[in-house]
Amino acid sequence: MEEFQPPPANASPLPAADITAAAPAGNMEYEAYPVRKPEEDLNDFKVQVRASTLTRCRTKLTQVSAPRFPWHEVALGASTLAAGAFLGALPANIKAGSPQAVFFYTFLPIIAVGAFVAYLFLRRLTICEPASAAAEVLSELPDPDKTR
């Protein structure tokens, strides 16, 4: 079997275009505009960051910025509902010892206080979690002021 030989090229070289436009010297006008950079870009420089560091930072920030169900609001709603039912039962003259009295005067105050405490802890968690994630991201990313 014979080796493959490509056919010869059929293109011929052409001379490059040499176009000049003659203009009278009196009709030419030049205007110069200064290019101004913002102050923060004048002394700008590049900082090297590993891709794995950026991936970790993006993962943490995505977890914080992802919308989640507001469980703290559910706890606050349950707390106010139980407290309102307890306070509403006070003028209702429910007889002591009845199942309704046990529910309204014993269980609902406990539920109200427990749900309110849960609300406080869940709310604190939703406030502190983004701050701690931001601190972790800042500790991993290089500080451009210290890399000069």
Secondary structure, DSSP 4 states (H G I P E B T S, - for coil): -PPP-PPPP-----PPP-------GGG-----------HHHHT-------HHHHHHHHHHHHHHHS----HHHHHHHHHHHHHHHHHHHGGGTPPTTSHHHHIIIIIHHHHHHHHHHHHHHHHHHHHHHHHHHHHHHHHHSPPTTT--
